[in-house]
Amino acid sequence: MEAVAFLFYYITPYIAVAVFFGGIGYRLYRWWRRPPVTAHLSLYPRPRGRAGRLLDALVDLFTLRGLLRVNKPLWIGGFIMHMGLLFILIGHIRAFTDFYFLWDLLQWGKEQQHQFSAVAGTIAGVLFTVPLFYLLGRRWSGPVKWLSTPEDHFLLFLLIAIALTGFHMRLLTQVEIEELHTFFRGLATFRWQPAPVTTGTAFIYHFAFVQILMLYFPFSKLMHTIGGVFSKMVARS
């Protein structure tokens, strides 16, 4: 077990980061190298200029405007999940650094910071996790069941595993932010530091699931979060 823990703590994180950014870069490079579109694909009126198309594509991406038009229940679940994910990603910045300017502005001490983090993190986790179970249930019933692939189920189970192990650390253990700072800064500078101990075994499972997601992300359907902007720009050209 110690050998496996060492592997996930100090070896595979570098592989996951390299594959994540390298894979995304490669996918974008392949897209960029394809012949340009020579005909207009959108119906009138379309946004004027590249900036207009980019802005319209970003609005469509962040509001899921196209999904809202065709399936409102799915839009509600998808929008809430994406908002929860956004808040979670913002909150996870604290694993590497802290919002010192915000705490100074609010004049909050460590106890107030911890309370706010606990409440906000739990709410964001609920917003992210509950829609995942809705999406999973949707994959097991109705016409969507017959259109679902093993990849669809794998991604949902992986995201749920990440969410539940995160909940375990948040609600059943005491997360010491200083331990996380020390650990991740050690990884970033190749000066390895001990893994957080206050979170118990939940941290290694959470960390391992995140690494699996990073390794799989560039080759999965989740690339729509990045490729969607470019495809929507082309569709509006």
PyMOL commands that set and color helices and strands:
alter all, ss='L'
color gray80, all
select helices_A, chain A and resi 2-10+12-33+49-63+65-70+72-95+100-106+110-139+142-147+150-172+177-189+202-219+221-235
alter helices_A, ss='H'
color red, helices_A
deselect
rebuild
show_as cartoon
